[in-house]
């Protein structure tokens, strides 16, 4: 009887733990995200990269951060780099317990697809799928990125097929392993000369196995007292109105005007854009030298002596809101909660035709969208053609310039000047 009682107690404990961790999975239907219950999902997210290699292995820190994120009103985080060999169970449970989903980049510091020398090979694919293997088991893994700001100049569009080849092979691997259909997408720099060709190219064609499941845009156009029209958001909305997969801001939060009011969230999540866009991820959680932080772990110290602050900014501890920015964002998110559409109503008309594949034009978009994708192991041979950058990102983006390196000259295009400084700090510190 005692043994049976222990068995029942253990079962109840297990069920209780699972209930606490239970969170509805996210999937893509047409141009929208939906929960298992059939509710449309909108991102209210923050970029979360405390350390260069992996912020999801310190369970206690994740618990502290997740609780404050819930108070902020966040339901998503974006993490740029993880160690697939790490133990992520504690952190993923901490975020799930607080209703927070993960969008994670698959590349590593040495396997990213680059604009300078576009290639796609088995080493890259193996690294990408190793991250997918590590995170597919978590119900709050909402999506994965195969690249972040690979194209950083207007004349870099010949690298785009390598992004699409990565999407093709990651999705094929996902399906071969019988994983659930975790959405596979891309995060783009906001380059006006490539709008809307890049987003259309990545989702065009009749073969869905080669197309992104979602498209993210890193855009910092709305600064200070701007508006839907003057910020350029009206043009972004016009370019995405008939888009066939979910589209959202994978980074946003201009800080050239202080304090940050995050007034753009009213448009993104309100009547202006919520029928087309699926929310936004705010850059970023921690305060560092780029002044984008929503929280701080303590005052800046001496980088030469700090053990958990190689750039002088603490990377762990009790998170304290950076005001008034934190409060401003909390208020904006609390004021706008789009209900969206129920899947039961939407599914009957969910399928939108893919956009036309953009044609190559002299001095502009360089890729014929109907051309075959690169095969695994292929490297772009530009020959004698010059790769001199032309064009630039729009707005005050921390992702719009090439960053410093912590690993053999690797350029970090999407983690902000601050994180690049962290990496440099690690070199000095070591």
N, C-alpha and C positions, 0 to 999 in steps of 0.2 A: 504493500500500500504506500509506504514511504517513497519507494523508488518510482511508483506511478505518479505520486504527487510531485516529485522533483521533475519528472518528465513533463507533466502538465505545466508546471511553473516555468520551465525552460522554454516551452513552446509559447506560452503567453508573453514571456519576456521578448522572445524573437519577434512575435507579431507586433508587439508594442514598438520595438525599435524600427521595424519595417514601416509601421504606420506613420511614425514621426518623420521618416525619410521619404515617404511617398510623395511623389510630385508627378503631375501629368506630363506626358511626353509631348514634344512639339513636332509637328510635321508640316509639310508644304502641300497645299492644294491650290492649284492655279497660281494666282499672284499674291497669295496671302499665307500667313502662318496660322495654324490652328492647334488647340490643345486636344487631348483625347476626348474631352467632353464636348467638343464641337464649338468652342468659343474662339473667336479671332484673337490672336496674340500680337500685342504691340510691345516693342522693346522700350524700356526705360532703363538704360544700361550705363555702366561706367567702365572705362579702361582700367585694368587691374594688373600691373606688372611691378611688384615690389622689388624684385631682384631680377637680374638679366636672365637667369636660367629657368627658374620655376617658382612661382609664388603659391603653388597649390600643394605644398608638402608640409607646411607648418599648420597643424590643425588648430592649435590655440589661437594663432593669429587670424586664421580664417574665421573662427567663431566670433572674435571681436569685430572684425570688419563686416562680416555678414549681418550681424545684428544691427550695426549702425546703417548699413546699406538699406536694410528693411525699413528703418526709421526714415531714411531719405525718400523712400518710395521706389527704390530700384528693384528691378526684376531680372536683370541680366548683367553679366560681366563679360568683358573681352580680355583674353589672355594671349599675348603674342608669342611666347616661347615657354615650353614645358620640357621636362625631362621624362621621357616615356618610361624610364626605369624606376621612377620615384613612386612612393606610396601616396596616392591621391584620395584614398577612401575617406579619410577624416575631413578633408577640406570639401570634397564634393558633397558629403552628407551635411556639413555645416551650411553650405549654400542652399542645398535642397530644403533643409529644415526651415529656411527663411524665404522660400519661394523664389530662389534666384537660379537662373539658367546660365550655362557656359557656352560662349562662342570662342573657339580656340583655333589659333593658327597652327598648321601642320608642319611648317618648315622649321629648320634649325638654323643656327648661325652659319653653317657651312653648306646647307643644301637648298637655300632659297633660289628661286628662279630670278635671274637678273636681266635687266635691260641691256647691260654692256655686252655680255656674252650669253645670249639666250640658249639654253640647253634643257633637255629633259632626259634623264637617264635612270638606270635601275637603282643606283645609289640614292638618288633623290626620292624615287618612289618608295623604296624600302624604308627610308627615314619617315616619310609622310605616313605610311601605313602603320608604322610602329606607334606613332602617336594616336592614330585612329584606333588601333587595337587596345591601347591603354584607356581610352575614354568612351568607347562605344557602350560599355556596360552600364554607364550612369544614365538614368532616365532624364537628368537635367542637363545632359549634353544636347544643346539645341542646334548646333551647326558647327561646321569646320571651314576654315579658309585655306585655299591652296596657295594664296599669295597675298601680299600686301604692298601696294604701290610699286609693282614691278615696272610699270610704265610711269616714268617721271618727267618725260619731255614729249612734246607733240610729235616729234619724228621718231619715236620709239615704238610705233605700232607694230613693227615686224616681230616684236617679242610676244605679241598677244596670242598667236597660235600655240605657244609653249604653255601658256596658262590653261588654254582650253584642252591641250593634251593631258595636262595634269588632272584636270577635272575628269576627263574620260577615264583615265586609268585608276584614279582613286575610287570613282563610282563603281567601276568594274570590280575592283578588289572588294569593296564594301558588299556588293551583291554576291560575289563568289563565296564570301564568308557567312552569308545569310544573316548579316547584321540588319537591324532595322534601317529604314531609309533616312539615316541622318543626313540632313541637307548639306550639300557641298557647294561652296560659293567663293567669291573673290572680293577683295577690298581694294578700291581704286583711289588713286590720287585725283583731286578735282582739277583736271586739265581742260580748260574751255575748248581748246582746239580738237579734243577727242570726244566731245559730247555731240550727239549721243552714240557715236559710232562704236566705242568700246563696249558700253553696256549692251548694245544691240548685237554686236558680234558674238559676245560670250553666251547669248541666249538664242541666237538665230539658228535656223536649219530645222529639218524635220526629224533629226536623230537626237532625242532627248538625252541619250546616254553620253553625248558629248557636250551638253550645255550645262551651264551653272543652274543650281537649284535656287539661288538667290544672288543678289548683287548688292554690295555695300559701297558707299561713297564717303570718303573722308573730306568733308567740306567745312570751311571756316569762314563763310561769306557774310554771315549775319553778325555784325559787330556793333555793340552799343545800341543807340536808339535808331534802329533800322526798321524795316518793314518787309512784308511778304514780297512786295514788288521791287523796292530799291535794293534789297539784299541780293537779288538774283534767284531767290527761292522759287519765284513764279516761273522762271525758265526751267529750273530743275523739275518742277511739277509738270510743265508742258512736255518735257522730254520723256517723262515716265508714265504719262496718262494711260497708255495702252500697253504697258510693259507686261510680259506674260509670266514673270516670276516675282517673288517678293523683292522689294528694294527698300533699303533703309540707310540711315547715316551711320556708318561704321566708326566714324569719329566726327565730333563736332564740339563747339564750345570756344569760340573766338575770345581771346583775352587781351586784345590791344586796347580795349576800353574797359577801365575798372570802375566799380566792381562789375563782375559778370552778372547779368540779369537773367540770362537764358530765356529771353522773350521768344526766341525762335521755337521753343517747345510748344507754344500755343498754336503755331501754324502747323508744325509737323504732326502733332497729335490732335489738332482741331479740324475745323471744317475745310481749311484751305488744302490740306494734304493727306488727311488720314484715310481717305478712300483709295489712295494710291500708295502712300508710303507706310512702312510698318514700324515706325519709331526711330529711335536714335540712341547712340552710345556716346556719352559725354567723356571727353578727354580732360582730366584723368583723376584717379582716386587719390594718389599721394602727392603731397607738396614736395617739389624739388626745384632745381634752379630755373626751370622754365616757367614757374608760377602758374601752372595749370591745376594745382592740387585742390581737391575738395576737402581733404583732411590732412592733418599733420600728426606725426608720431612724437613730436617734440621739437625744440629749437635747433637750428642749424649749429653744428659744432665743428671742431677741428677735424678735418678729413684725415689728417696724419695719425691721429690717436684713437678715433672712434672705431669700435669693433663692428658695429652694425650699421655704419653710415660712411661708406668709403668716399662719398662725395660731400660729406658733412651733414647730409639730411638723413635722419634715422629711417630705417626701412622696416621697423617693427615696433610694437608697443601698443599702448592704448590710443586708438584713433580719436583725435579731437577735431571737430569741424572747423574749417577755415571759413570765417564769416566776413562779409555777409553772403559769400558765394554759395556755401552749403545751404543756408536758409532760403536763398533766392531760388535755387533749383528745387528744393523741397516744395516750396510754395507753387512753383510753376507746374510741377508734376501733380500735386494735389488738386490743382484747379482744372485739370483736363484729363479725363479718363474716357477715351473713345470706346464705345461698345462694339463697334464694328458690325459684322454680319455673322449670323449663325451658319455653321457649316451646312446644316440641313436645308437652309434657304439658298446658300451660295452654290452648293455643289452642282446643282442642275445647270448652271451657266458658268462654271468655274474655268473652263478651258478657253484660254485666249490664244489666238494664233501667234506663233513666234514672229518677231520683227523680221523685216527683210534684211538679209546679210548685206552689210555695207560694201560697196564696190571701191576698189582702189582708185585714187585720184592723184594726179601729179602734184607734188608738193604738199599733200595732205595725208589722209588715211592710206597706208601703204599696202594693205592686205585685201586680197580678193576673198571675201567671206565664204565663198563656195569651194575654195581650194582645200585639198586634203590636209589634215593635221599632221604635225611631225610624228614620227614613230618613236618608240622608246629607244633611247640611245642616240638621238639626233641632236646636232649642234648647228645653230644658224651660222652659215658662212656668208658674211656680208661682202666678201671680196675686197675690192678697193674702195667700196663705198664708205663715205665718212659717217661716223656716228656722232658728229658734233651736235650737242643738245640744242634744240630750238623750242620755243614756247616755254610756258611756266605754269605752275599751279595757280589757282585763283584764291585770293583771300589770304589771311594770316594763319597759315597752317604750320603746325610744328612738324608735319609730315612732308612738307613741300620741299625740303632741302636734304641733301645727302649728309649723313651723319658720320661721326667718328667710328672707330673700330675697336673691338676687343678681341677680334679673332681673325688674324691674317688679312686685314684690310677689308673685312666685310662691311658693307654699307647698311645702315639701319634706317629704313625710310619711313617707318610708321610707328615708332615708339617715342617720338618727340625728342627735342634737344636734351631734355633732362635725363632721359634714360641713356642716351648716348654718353652724357657726362658721367653717369653711374659707371658705365663700362670703362671709360677712361680712368675713373677713380679707382676701379678695381686693379688696373694695371699699376698705377702709382702705389696703391696700398700694398700690393703683393711685392 
